[in-house]
Amino acid sequence: MSHQGMARAVERMRDRGIGPEAITVFEHYYRQLEEGAQGTVPEDTIEPLRDIQALGEVRFSDEDARLALSQTAVIKLNGGLGTSMGMSGAKSALEVKDGLTFLDIIARQVLALREEWDVELPLILMNSFRTSEQSLEILAKYPTLPVDGLPLDFIQSAEPKLLADSLTPVDWPQDPELEWCPPGHGDIYVSLVTSGVLDSLLDKGIRYAFISNSDNLGATCDPEVAAWMVEHGLPFVAEVCDRTKSDRKGGHLARRKSDGRLILRDTAMVAEGEERFFADIRRHHTFNANNIWVDLAVLRDRMAERNGVLGLPIIINRKTVDPADPTSPEVVQLESAMGAAIEVFEGSEALLVPRTRFRPVKTTNDLLVVRSDYFVLDERHHLVAVGEGPEPFVDLDSAYRLVQGFEQRFPHGVPSMLECTSLRVIGDPVFGRNVRCVGDVLVDGLRRVHDNAVLEGPVEATADTRPSRAKGDGLRTVDEHLRAILSTLEPAPSASVPLTEALGLVVAKGVRSRVSLPSFDNSSMDGYAVQAASLQGADTTPVRLRLVGEVAAGTAPTCTVGPGEAARIMTGAPIPSGADAVIAVEDTDGAAEGEVLCRAAVPQGRYIRPSGEDVSEGAVIVSAGDVIGPRTIALLAACGHASVEVHRRPHVVVLSTGAELVPPGEPLGPGQIHDSNSPMLWAAAVSAGASAEIRAAVGDTDAELLSALDEVLATADVVVTSGGVSMGAYDVVKSALADQGVDFVRVAMQPGKPQGFGYLAAPDGRRVPLFALPGNPVSSFVSFEVFVRPALRRLMRRTPEKRRIRSATLTAGLRSFEGRRQFGRAVVRRNSEGALMCTPVAGQGSHFVADLSRANALFVVPEDTVDLVAGEAVDVIVLDD
């Protein structure tokens, strides 16, 4: 079957006009796939990259640099459509800075280099057929850009997507272009040859090419790298940057043990179960920036020696034919990576470059930072950071993910980020003019950020939006501790789950209907299917129609309705051929055989539910970011889906500590109490949308706790402990985990001052967040509400992450600790006029479980308030929403 699949794929490529060289490369990779190639690079076959030459150590004279640059061309990979950002045209046509597109900036960078160094320096784009016209239209604004004898672009190859089960080309009539894919950016070498551009460059005396992505504004043509290549006779140079936590998914270079050659390992090339090695930034401490330098003469020789097939490692990319529809057929895309050519050229080198040469715009988070005043374009149109601190971290909510939504919410431009460390936005507020962000900013639940606003700290939709500050007593504020937690969390990975397990989860990928609803024309009434013309005048003179059959719901019609005929039909049954209306049974004599007497005229279409009236096949029925509810499940099921791609529900393991704890229901010994925290925290986790389990309470020794944690970390996504975090002699959690990556702090709150949070390493390399909560039941419950619940909802991408704060009127006075935010238990009810009234419960001690059970809300007293009297307003968090 696969042999037939290759033949059919090649036939399609020829019909499309794909050149023979590209077809040969496709056949090469197809045979590898057919033979069971996995395209993986096991960890035990490579060694981490060490002793890398740094760009800062490379120095050459101006004349050497100019000479090298005069032999260099700039080639930009420009086939991307920016679909992940909601774009349909060339991604490089997006306005990215000062009203200029990526291509405007690239063109101006090249023109500036020409003027500065007095060289020709060609710019050439590798376009796809979808990006070529739009890209060349932008470059037409620069009449001096073309170089005689060289084109401004060439078109990359295309290949059929293959059905995963049969390896035959997929058919997708809904959008035939989705049947095709690019062969990865490793196709550039073949396309340079087949387009004739490689020979044209060499004929012009251009020996070297600097190749990079068009959406990476930091990837400028550096004359000193070109001079380094020339002096050392290097055939291939790959730029790498120091790796951070943000780069764990990026490909990296390594040295192959078998022959000592440098190789590239991308995400798709990681062997199953070895993800922890790939993500280990201490082991593989650099990542591939996808900026490469190639000796074109050597490239031509290698291509000739290998008959046009460089033999780059295969990348088997498994996707769905429609990336927006996880239920569309699974396909295989055969790809290769441009940087993988490093292993083909003997004597290749890696070059460690500063992070400034890696400024890609992959998301709207990146777009905000680049558009902001943190960066400027200098006189050479290089993107230069002018902020004094590190580049701000930005995390925008899902409403901003697509460019259209981003532009709508920043109609007057993005905020000033010069003084900003991080910006997180929860919800979808519209930002006004001249907004300035200072420090760590959290915008939560606002509808609008007003003109000239200065955002500092948490900015929430509450009566008091000022950030709180604790006194100088070593305490961390509630908001500071919550930000410290949320800033480290990444959304849970997505997974396809059955509809019965998806309730309350956030959709990760948009879903299209597999069928039309209704899927066939059917009757909305019990009655008779007729031709409307047969009943003309029947409302004044009844008409008799001959019965030709009967159609029940769930059966296919076996009759055809002609003039003067009728078919008895039930609600939901398909409309038989020839009929164009239904007359309700109550407008007839209800005959079951022979003839039916009809006493009403009906227009065409009466009581017929046409196919697709509700949903058309292929229409988007659920969008990414939607929350699955009962009605969503009904729609998905009706449209043919038994599962849906969602952000996975985190699994919480609850673990209480204390030798005095006994499971509920078991007899108590001297000094013992029943463990109420574990079932309480289990229920709180489940009510927040997570799955949860309770592990038996552990005693008061470090060994017992560490042994229990070793067991639970294999399955847990989050661990919640209670007890053992204060200053006592048997506070086991603190003593066992203080040197294990868990920070123990005091938070300016009452109850719940002692808190712990950090990450433990699971056996499979995952970093599992651990929340260490106080042991008193009320302290533990409040801590969960304030810190754990928002974290779980962030993992699931649920918004809002925190419960809504409302204003209520106190029915009794209360006192609070100055400098601490008090979370007290209360009963909140509406009075006869509908206003919320707040009555604090009698017992506010942190051990009063009965009073906790009677409360349906928490009242919140700010740090700077000590006394509140009856009749005053107080913020409340209603727990039973």
Secondary structure, DSSP 8 states (H G I E B T S, - for coil): -HHHHHHHHHHHHHHHT--HHHHHHHHHHHHHHHTT------GGGEEE--S-EEGGG----HHHHHHHHTTEEEEEE-----GGGT--S-GGGSEEETTEEHHHHHHHHHHHHHHHHT----EEEEE-TTTHHHHHHHHTT-TT---TT--SEEE---EE-EETTT-SB---TT-GGGGEE---GGGHHHHHHHTSHHHHHHHTT--EEEEEETTBTT----HHHHHHHHHHT-SEEEEEEE--GGGTTS-EEEEETTT--EEEE-GGG--TT-HHHHT-TTTS-EEEEEEEEEEHHHHHHHHHHTTT------EEEEEESSTT-TTS-EEEEEE--GGGGGGTSTT-EEEE--GGG--B--SHHHHHHHHSTTEEE-TT--EEE--SSS--EEE--GGGSSHHHHHHH-TT---EEEEEEEEEEES--EE-TT-EEEEEEEEES-SEE-TT-EEEEEEESSS--S-----TTT-B-HHHHHHHHHTT-----EEEEEGGG-TT-BBSS-EE-SS-BSSS-EESSSEEEE-GGGGTTTTTS-EEEEEEEEE-TTS----B--TTEEEEE-TT-B--BT--EEEEGGGB---SSSEEEE-----TTTTEE-TTSSB-TT-EEE-TT-B--HHHHHHHHHTT-SEEEEE---EEEEEEE-TTEE-TTS---TT-EE--HHHHHHHHHHHTT-EEEEEEEE-SSHHHHHHHHHHHTTT-SEEEEES--SSSTT-HHHHHHTTTTEEEEEBSEES--EEEEEEEE-TTS-EEEEEEE-SSHHHHHHHIIIIIHHHHHHHTT-SSSS--EEEEEESS-EE--TTSEEEEEEEEEE-TTS-EEEEE-S--STT-HHHHHH--EEEEE-TT--EE-TT-EEEEEETT-
